[in-house]
Amino acid sequence: MSTNQDKIQSVPTNIITGFLGAGKTTAILNLMKSKPANERWAVLVNEFGEIGIDGA
């Protein structure tokens, strides 16, 4: 007998990286504007450093 725990599902993932000022935030905001209504998205932010540049 198979259970849901036996199945491994992949999750489509995009990683957006780049230097400060490269346009990462602008790209993400534009992608969010065109997100299909039937999809669920999550945005994870990992900021290194003592001061978060985009935190405000």
Jmol script that loads the backbone (N, CA, C; Angstrom):
load data "model"
ATOM      1  N   MET A   1       0.846  -1.181   0.000  1.00  0.00           N
ATOM      2  CA  MET A   1       0.000   0.000   0.000  1.00  0.00           C
ATOM      3  C   MET A   1       0.888   1.240   0.000  1.00  0.00           C
ATOM      4  N   SER A   2       0.574   2.178  -0.860  1.00  0.00           N
ATOM      5  CA  SER A   2       1.359   3.406  -0.998  1.00  0.00           C
ATOM      6  C   SER A   2       0.669   4.553  -0.270  1.00  0.00           C
ATOM      7  N   THR A   3       1.453   5.379   0.379  1.00  0.00           N
ATOM      8  CA  THR A   3       0.908   6.557   1.059  1.00  0.00           C
ATOM      9  C   THR A   3       1.480   7.805   0.422  1.00  0.00           C
ATOM     10  N   ASN A   4       0.929   8.954   0.773  1.00  0.00           N
ATOM     11  CA  ASN A   4       1.444  10.220   0.244  1.00  0.00           C
ATOM     12  C   ASN A   4       2.881  10.459   0.668  1.00  0.00           C
ATOM     13  N   GLN A   5       3.287   9.902   1.798  1.00  0.00           N
ATOM     14  CA  GLN A   5       4.645  10.094   2.273  1.00  0.00           C
ATOM     15  C   GLN A   5       5.653   9.360   1.403  1.00  0.00           C
ATOM     16  N   ASP A   6       5.206   8.369   0.647  1.00  0.00           N
ATOM     17  CA  ASP A   6       6.108   7.616  -0.216  1.00  0.00           C
ATOM     18  C   ASP A   6       6.427   8.365  -1.505  1.00  0.00           C
ATOM     19  N   LYS A   7       5.654   9.384  -1.826  1.00  0.00           N
ATOM     20  CA  LYS A   7       5.838  10.112  -3.074  1.00  0.00           C
ATOM     21  C   LYS A   7       6.661  11.372  -2.838  1.00  0.00           C
ATOM     22  N   ILE A   8       7.639  11.571  -3.690  1.00  0.00           N
ATOM     23  CA  ILE A   8       8.456  12.778  -3.625  1.00  0.00           C
ATOM     24  C   ILE A   8       8.032  13.677  -4.777  1.00  0.00           C
ATOM     25  N   GLN A   9       7.656  14.910  -4.448  1.00  0.00           N
ATOM     26  CA  GLN A   9       7.248  15.851  -5.468  1.00  0.00           C
ATOM     27  C   GLN A   9       8.282  16.959  -5.580  1.00  0.00           C
ATOM     28  N   SER A  10       8.576  17.330  -6.803  1.00  0.00           N
ATOM     29  CA  SER A  10       9.502  18.443  -7.001  1.00  0.00           C
ATOM     30  C   SER A  10       8.723  19.752  -6.957  1.00  0.00           C
ATOM     31  N   VAL A  11       9.405  20.798  -6.551  1.00  0.00           N
ATOM     32  CA  VAL A  11       8.814  22.126  -6.495  1.00  0.00           C
ATOM     33  C   VAL A  11       9.617  23.014  -7.436  1.00  0.00           C
ATOM     34  N   PRO A  12       8.966  23.551  -8.480  1.00  0.00           N
ATOM     35  CA  PRO A  12       9.698  24.454  -9.370  1.00  0.00           C
ATOM     36  C   PRO A  12      10.257  25.631  -8.583  1.00  0.00           C
ATOM     37  N   THR A  13      11.522  25.929  -8.786  1.00  0.00           N
ATOM     38  CA  THR A  13      12.199  26.959  -8.003  1.00  0.00           C
ATOM     39  C   THR A  13      13.048  27.834  -8.921  1.00  0.00           C
ATOM     40  N   ASN A  14      13.000  29.121  -8.685  1.00  0.00           N
ATOM     41  CA  ASN A  14      13.868  30.069  -9.378  1.00  0.00           C
ATOM     42  C   ASN A  14      14.714  30.773  -8.334  1.00  0.00           C
ATOM     43  N   ILE A  15      15.988  30.904  -8.613  1.00  0.00           N
ATOM     44  CA  ILE A  15      16.896  31.627  -7.731  1.00  0.00           C
ATOM     45  C   ILE A  15      17.366  32.860  -8.473  1.00  0.00           C
ATOM     46  N   ILE A  16      17.139  34.017  -7.884  1.00  0.00           N
ATOM     47  CA  ILE A  16      17.529  35.277  -8.521  1.00  0.00           C
ATOM     48  C   ILE A  16      18.666  35.876  -7.705  1.00  0.00           C
ATOM     49  N   THR A  17      19.812  36.017  -8.341  1.00  0.00           N
ATOM     50  CA  THR A  17      20.978  36.562  -7.667  1.00  0.00           C
ATOM     51  C   THR A  17      21.576  37.680  -8.503  1.00  0.00           C
ATOM     52  N   GLY A  18      22.423  38.461  -7.892  1.00  0.00           N
ATOM     53  CA  GLY A  18      23.108  39.511  -8.629  1.00  0.00           C
ATOM     54  C   GLY A  18      23.681  40.542  -7.691  1.00  0.00           C
ATOM     55  N   PHE A  19      24.470  41.415  -8.257  1.00  0.00           N
ATOM     56  CA  PHE A  19      25.115  42.460  -7.481  1.00  0.00           C
ATOM     57  C   PHE A  19      24.109  43.532  -7.085  1.00  0.00           C
ATOM     58  N   LEU A  20      24.481  44.352  -6.122  1.00  0.00           N
ATOM     59  CA  LEU A  20      23.667  45.476  -5.687  1.00  0.00           C
ATOM     60  C   LEU A  20      23.398  46.394  -6.878  1.00  0.00           C
ATOM     61  N   GLY A  21      22.123  46.687  -7.116  1.00  0.00           N
ATOM     62  CA  GLY A  21      21.762  47.573  -8.206  1.00  0.00           C
ATOM     63  C   GLY A  21      21.574  46.882  -9.546  1.00  0.00           C
ATOM     64  N   ALA A  22      21.625  45.555  -9.561  1.00  0.00           N
ATOM     65  CA  ALA A  22      21.506  44.821 -10.823  1.00  0.00           C
ATOM     66  C   ALA A  22      20.070  44.731 -11.326  1.00  0.00           C
ATOM     67  N   GLY A  23      19.090  45.035 -10.486  1.00  0.00           N
ATOM     68  CA  GLY A  23      17.688  44.990 -10.904  1.00  0.00           C
ATOM     69  C   GLY A  23      16.918  43.779 -10.400  1.00  0.00           C
ATOM     70  N   LYS A  24      17.437  43.114  -9.376  1.00  0.00           N
ATOM     71  CA  LYS A  24      16.770  41.922  -8.840  1.00  0.00           C
ATOM     72  C   LYS A  24      15.381  42.259  -8.294  1.00  0.00           C
ATOM     73  N   THR A  25      15.281  43.291  -7.488  1.00  0.00           N
ATOM     74  CA  THR A  25      14.003  43.670  -6.890  1.00  0.00           C
ATOM     75  C   THR A  25      13.013  44.081  -7.967  1.00  0.00           C
ATOM     76  N   THR A  26      13.454  44.834  -8.942  1.00  0.00           N
ATOM     77  CA  THR A  26      12.586  45.248 -10.047  1.00  0.00           C
ATOM     78  C   THR A  26      12.089  44.031 -10.810  1.00  0.00           C
ATOM     79  N   ALA A  27      12.961  43.085 -11.077  1.00  0.00           N
ATOM     80  CA  ALA A  27      12.571  41.870 -11.795  1.00  0.00           C
ATOM     81  C   ALA A  27      11.531  41.083 -11.011  1.00  0.00           C
ATOM     82  N   ILE A  28      11.748  40.934  -9.707  1.00  0.00           N
ATOM     83  CA  ILE A  28      10.807  40.184  -8.873  1.00  0.00           C
ATOM     84  C   ILE A  28       9.455  40.888  -8.831  1.00  0.00           C
ATOM     85  N   LEU A  29       9.455  42.205  -8.678  1.00  0.00           N
ATOM     86  CA  LEU A  29       8.192  42.951  -8.651  1.00  0.00           C
ATOM     87  C   LEU A  29       7.439  42.807  -9.968  1.00  0.00           C
ATOM     88  N   ASN A  30       8.144  42.836 -11.089  1.00  0.00           N
ATOM     89  CA  ASN A  30       7.496  42.660 -12.385  1.00  0.00           C
ATOM     90  C   ASN A  30       6.957  41.246 -12.555  1.00  0.00           C
ATOM     91  N   LEU A  31       7.687  40.254 -12.074  1.00  0.00           N
ATOM     92  CA  LEU A  31       7.184  38.882 -12.119  1.00  0.00           C
ATOM     93  C   LEU A  31       5.920  38.729 -11.285  1.00  0.00           C
ATOM     94  N   MET A  32       5.907  39.353 -10.109  1.00  0.00           N
ATOM     95  CA  MET A  32       4.739  39.258  -9.223  1.00  0.00           C
ATOM     96  C   MET A  32       3.498  39.890  -9.865  1.00  0.00           C
ATOM     97  N   LYS A  33       3.688  40.935 -10.657  1.00  0.00           N
ATOM     98  CA  LYS A  33       2.558  41.583 -11.331  1.00  0.00           C
ATOM     99  C   LYS A  33       1.916  40.664 -12.372  1.00  0.00           C
ATOM    100  N   SER A  34       2.686  39.749 -12.930  1.00  0.00           N
ATOM    101  CA  SER A  34       2.159  38.873 -13.976  1.00  0.00           C
ATOM    102  C   SER A  34       1.893  37.448 -13.482  1.00  0.00           C
ATOM    103  N   LYS A  35       1.873  37.260 -12.164  1.00  0.00           N
ATOM    104  CA  LYS A  35       1.640  35.937 -11.586  1.00  0.00           C
ATOM    105  C   LYS A  35       0.234  35.452 -11.920  1.00  0.00           C
ATOM    106  N   PRO A  36       0.098  34.242 -12.467  1.00  0.00           N
ATOM    107  CA  PRO A  36      -1.234  33.700 -12.723  1.00  0.00           C
ATOM    108  C   PRO A  36      -2.020  33.538 -11.416  1.00  0.00           C
ATOM    109  N   ALA A  37      -3.306  33.823 -11.463  1.00  0.00           N
ATOM    110  CA  ALA A  37      -4.147  33.785 -10.265  1.00  0.00           C
ATOM    111  C   ALA A  37      -4.238  32.395  -9.655  1.00  0.00           C
ATOM    112  N   ASN A  38      -4.070  31.360 -10.465  1.00  0.00           N
ATOM    113  CA  ASN A  38      -4.217  29.992  -9.950  1.00  0.00           C
ATOM    114  C   ASN A  38      -2.920  29.418  -9.371  1.00  0.00           C
ATOM    115  N   GLU A  39      -1.863  30.192  -9.337  1.00  0.00           N
ATOM    116  CA  GLU A  39      -0.590  29.709  -8.788  1.00  0.00           C
ATOM    117  C   GLU A  39      -0.318  30.318  -7.419  1.00  0.00           C
ATOM    118  N   ARG A  40       0.371  29.541  -6.591  1.00  0.00           N
ATOM    119  CA  ARG A  40       0.810  30.028  -5.279  1.00  0.00           C
ATOM    120  C   ARG A  40       2.320  30.198  -5.328  1.00  0.00           C
ATOM    121  N   TRP A  41       2.781  31.402  -5.027  1.00  0.00           N
ATOM    122  CA  TRP A  41       4.210  31.706  -5.055  1.00  0.00           C
ATOM    123  C   TRP A  41       4.664  32.109  -3.664  1.00  0.00           C
ATOM    124  N   ALA A  42       5.927  31.888  -3.404  1.00  0.00           N
ATOM    125  CA  ALA A  42       6.568  32.373  -2.182  1.00  0.00           C
ATOM    126  C   ALA A  42       7.863  33.057  -2.577  1.00  0.00           C
ATOM    127  N   VAL A  43       8.190  34.131  -1.902  1.00  0.00           N
ATOM    128  CA  VAL A  43       9.447  34.833  -2.128  1.00  0.00           C
ATOM    129  C   VAL A  43      10.235  34.777  -0.827  1.00  0.00           C
ATOM    130  N   LEU A  44      11.393  34.177  -0.868  1.00  0.00           N
ATOM    131  CA  LEU A  44      12.271  34.100   0.291  1.00  0.00           C
ATOM    132  C   LEU A  44      13.406  35.082   0.094  1.00  0.00           C
ATOM    133  N   VAL A  45      13.690  35.865   1.111  1.00  0.00           N
ATOM    134  CA  VAL A  45      14.748  36.869   1.026  1.00  0.00           C
ATOM    135  C   VAL A  45      15.834  36.488   2.020  1.00  0.00           C
ATOM    136  N   ASN A  46      17.045  36.429   1.539  1.00  0.00           N
ATOM    137  CA  ASN A  46      18.191  36.130   2.388  1.00  0.00           C
ATOM    138  C   ASN A  46      19.181  37.273   2.218  1.00  0.00           C
ATOM    139  N   GLU A  47      19.168  38.190   3.154  1.00  0.00           N
ATOM    140  CA  GLU A  47      20.074  39.338   3.082  1.00  0.00           C
ATOM    141  C   GLU A  47      21.271  39.093   3.982  1.00  0.00           C
ATOM    142  N   PHE A  48      22.445  39.290   3.430  1.00  0.00           N
ATOM    143  CA  PHE A  48      23.667  39.208   4.216  1.00  0.00           C
ATOM    144  C   PHE A  48      24.102  40.623   4.557  1.00  0.00           C
ATOM    145  N   GLY A  49      24.590  40.807   5.718  1.00  0.00           N
ATOM    146  CA  GLY A  49      25.072  42.115   6.121  1.00  0.00           C
ATOM    147  C   GLY A  49      24.301  42.633   7.319  1.00  0.00           C
ATOM    148  N   GLU A  50      24.802  43.684   7.898  1.00  0.00           N
ATOM    149  CA  GLU A  50      24.198  44.218   9.109  1.00  0.00           C
ATOM    150  C   GLU A  50      22.997  45.103   8.803  1.00  0.00           C
ATOM    151  N   ILE A  51      22.961  45.713   7.619  1.00  0.00           N
ATOM    152  CA  ILE A  51      21.862  46.592   7.265  1.00  0.00           C
ATOM    153  C   ILE A  51      21.174  46.040   6.029  1.00  0.00           C
ATOM    154  N   GLY A  52      19.865  45.834   6.140  1.00  0.00           N
ATOM    155  CA  GLY A  52      19.104  45.362   4.986  1.00  0.00           C
ATOM    156  C   GLY A  52      18.821  46.513   4.041  1.00  0.00           C
ATOM    157  N   ILE A  53      19.331  46.439   2.842  1.00  0.00           N
ATOM    158  CA  ILE A  53      19.178  47.533   1.876  1.00  0.00           C
ATOM    159  C   ILE A  53      17.727  47.708   1.466  1.00  0.00           C
ATOM    160  N   ASP A  54      17.032  46.592   1.129  1.00  0.00           N
ATOM    161  CA  ASP A  54      15.661  46.677   0.648  1.00  0.00           C
ATOM    162  C   ASP A  54      14.632  46.523   1.760  1.00  0.00           C
ATOM    163  N   GLY A  55      15.067  46.458   2.991  1.00  0.00           N
ATOM    164  CA  GLY A  55      14.156  46.240   4.110  1.00  0.00           C
ATOM    165  C   GLY A  55      13.084  47.301   4.270  1.00  0.00           C
ATOM    166  N   ALA A  56      13.400  48.528   3.920  1.00  0.00           N
ATOM    167  CA  ALA A  56      12.421  49.602   4.070  1.00  0.00           C
ATOM    168  C   ALA A  56      11.345  49.473   3.029  1.00  0.00           C
TER     169      ALA A  56
END
end "model"
wireframe off; spacefill off
backbone 0.3
color backbone group
